[in-house]
Amino acid sequence: MAHYATLILLLPLAGFLFVLLNGSRLSEAQVGAVATGAVGVSFVFSVLSFVVLLHQSAREVTVNLFSWISVGTLHVPAALLVDPLSVTMCLFVTGISTLIHLYSIGYMHGERDYRKFFLYLNLFVFSMLTLVLANNLVLTFVGWEGVGLCSYWLVSFYFDRDSAASAGKKAFIYNRVGDVGLLVAMFLIFSHTGTLTYLQVFAKSGTLSPLIATLTVLALLLAATGKSAQIPLFNWLPDAMEGPTPVSALIHAATMVTAGVYLLCRMAPVLALSVPGRTTIAIVGGVTAFVAATIATSQKDIKKVLAFSTVSQIGYMVLAVGAGAYSAAIFLMISHAFFKALLFLGSGSVIHSLNGEQDLRKMGGLQKYLPLTFPTFLIGWLTISGIPPFAGFWSKGEVLTNVFAYSKILWVLGVLTAMLTAYYMSRLFVLTFRGTERFREVTSGHDPHESPWVMTTPLVVLAVLSVLGGVLDLPWVHHNSLAGFLDPTFGFIPAVGHASGLAQTGLAAVDVVAAVVGLLAAFSIWRSTVESPRYEPSFLEHVWHWDDFYDETIGRPLTVASRFADDVIEPKVIDGAVTGIAVAVRRSAQGVRKVQSGFVRHYALATVLGLAVIVVYLVARVG
C-alpha cells in the first residue's frame, strides 16, 4: 500500500521532470506519450490501492515519507493519508486527467509551446494529488498553492493575448483571497489543538469551543469559495476559459475547483461541530448554484456556458456538504467529472472543427459533420440535465433528496436550478448541433471535420462513464456502493434524516419533471431562433454585473488611492521626508563647517576656553 501511494504521487512528477530535462530532444508525439503515460500509470496504481484498501480491515493508512518541519511544538511530517476519501479522489483525478492528456495530444498539435503545455499538465496533476493525499493541512496547502500556480500558467497560456494574461492574473488574485481563509483556519486549529495532522485534529476537535469551531468552518468556507469558485469569489472561473480547452476540462472536471469541496469534506468532523457554519455553507452553495445557472442561460460563448454550469454544479456539492450529505457531494463530484470533462472536450472538438470559433450564434447544424462528437455530446447533455438513467440523475437526485430533509427552501432552490440546468444545456445543444448551418463564414465555405482519434477516444470513454456512472451509488445497492466505501470516513458524523421510500420516489419524479420542463422550454424557444433579448437579458449576460460591482467598489477606489499615493504620498510625503532630512543634515553641516578653520591657534584657543569653563563650573560647585 505504501509503495502504491508513493508511486501515485511521484509518477506525474517524474513525467514533469523527464520532459523538463529532455523535452528539447523529444518530438511532440514522445512528449505527449511520456506525459500521458505517467498519469495513466498513476491511475493504475490508484486502482491497485483501491483494491487493497477494499480488502483490508484498516481503512486509514499513513505513509511517512520523511521528516519535514519541526519547530517548537509544531511537528509536520511529509506523509500521505490513504483512506477511502483520498483513494476515491485519486481514482477520478488520475483517470480523468489521463483522458485529458490523451485528448491534448491532438488538440495542441502544432502549438508553439507544446512541450511547456504538457509540463504544466503533469505538474498540475502532481499538485492535485499532493493536495488530496496529504495527511496534514500544511502539505495540503503545498498542493493547494501548486494547483493555483499551475492554473495561472495554463489560463494565461496564450499570454501574448491581453485577455488571457488578465484572466490568469484574475484567477491568481481571487485564489489568493481564498488562501487567507485556509491559513486562518490552520492558525485557529493549531492554536487550539496543537497539531495540523488530520487524524490528530479530528481526535481533538471536541476541545474546540462553539465559537472557535464556527470561525474555523467559516474560514474553511472562504478557502473553498476561492478555489471552488463560489459566491463571492466565483467570477474568476468563466474568465479562465481563455486557456486551451483541455485546460478548461482539467480545471473544471478533475482538479482545482473540486479542491475546495474536498477540503470541506476532509474537515467534516470539524464542520459537524458548528451548526451556524454548516448552515452558511449550505446557503452559499444553494445561492451560487442558482445564480450561476441563471447566468449560463444568457451566455453566447460555448465554453462560458459550461464554465457557469461548473460553478452551479459545484454549488450543488457545497450545498450537499452544508446539509451533511458528504457522500452525496463526492458522488456528484465523480459523476460531474465524467460528464463535465465530456462536455468540455466535446466543445473543444466543436471549436477544433470550426477553426477556433466559440460563438454559439456561428454554429448550428453540426450534427451530420461530427459523427462521434455529436452522440457523445448528446449523452453529456442528457446526463447533466438529470435525465434517467444517466449518472447525473442519480447523483444530483441524491443531493436533492438529502437537501429536502435538511431545508425545504434550499430544496426548492435546488429544483429550480435543475430546471435551469436542463434549459441552458438544451439551448447550447440546439444552437450547436441543430437548426440552420451558420458556420460557413468561419470555415471559409468548407465543411467542418471530425477530430482525430486521440481526441474522440476520450469522448467515447467519458460517454460510457456518464451512462454507467450511476452504478457507483444506486439507492438499492448501498451496502457495496460508494457511500458504503466512504462510510469509514463519514460514517461517524451524524447524517440528516432520510426520506421514506415513497418520498424518494416522489422527489425523483419531481427531478425528472423539472428536467423535462427545462428541456422542452429550450427546444420550443431556440429551435427557430438564434438570439432573443427577451430570454437573454443583458443583466444575466453581464454576470449580474458582479464584475462591475467589484470594479466600482474595489477596483476604481484602489486605482484612485494608488494614483493619489503616486502623485502625493510618494513625491511629497515619502520623498519629501527623505529630502527634508538630507537638506537638514546638509545645512547643519554647513553651519558646523564654519568652526573648522584649519588654524591650530584657533583650536588651541577653543581648548583653553573649554578648560576654563570646566574649571569655573567645578569651582562654583565646590563653593
Secondary structure, DSSP 8 states (H G I E B T S, - for coil): -HHHHHHHHHHHHHHHHHHHHHGGGS-HHHHHHHHHHHHHHHHHHHHHHHHHHHTSS---EEEEEEEEEEETTEEEEEEEEESHHHHHHHHHHHHHHHHHHHHHHHHTTT-TTHHHHHHHHHHHHHHHHHHHHBSBHHHHHHHHHHHHHHHHHHHTTTTTSHHHHHHHHHHHHHHHHHHHHHHHHHHHHHHHHS--BHHHHHHHGGGS-HHHHHHHHHHHHHHHHHHTT-TTS-TTTGGGGGS-HHHHHIIIIISTHHHHHHHHHHTHHHHTT-HHHHHHHHHHHHHHHHHHHHHHTT--BHHHHHHHHHHHHHHHHHHHHHTT-HHHHHHHHHHHHHHHHHHHHHHHHHHHHTTT--BGGG----TTT-TTHHHHHHHHHHHHHT-TTSHHHHHHHHHHHHHHHH-HHHHHHHHHHHHHHHHHHHHHHHHHHSSS---TTTTTT-------HHHHHHHHHHHHHHHHGGGGG-TT-GGGSHHHHHHHHHTTS-------HHHHHHHHHHHHHHHHHHHHHHHHHHSS-S--TTTS-HHHHTGGGHHHHHIIIIIHHHHHHHHHIIIIIIIIIIHHHHHHHHHHHHHHHHHHHTT----HHHHHHHHHHHHHHHHHHHHHHH-
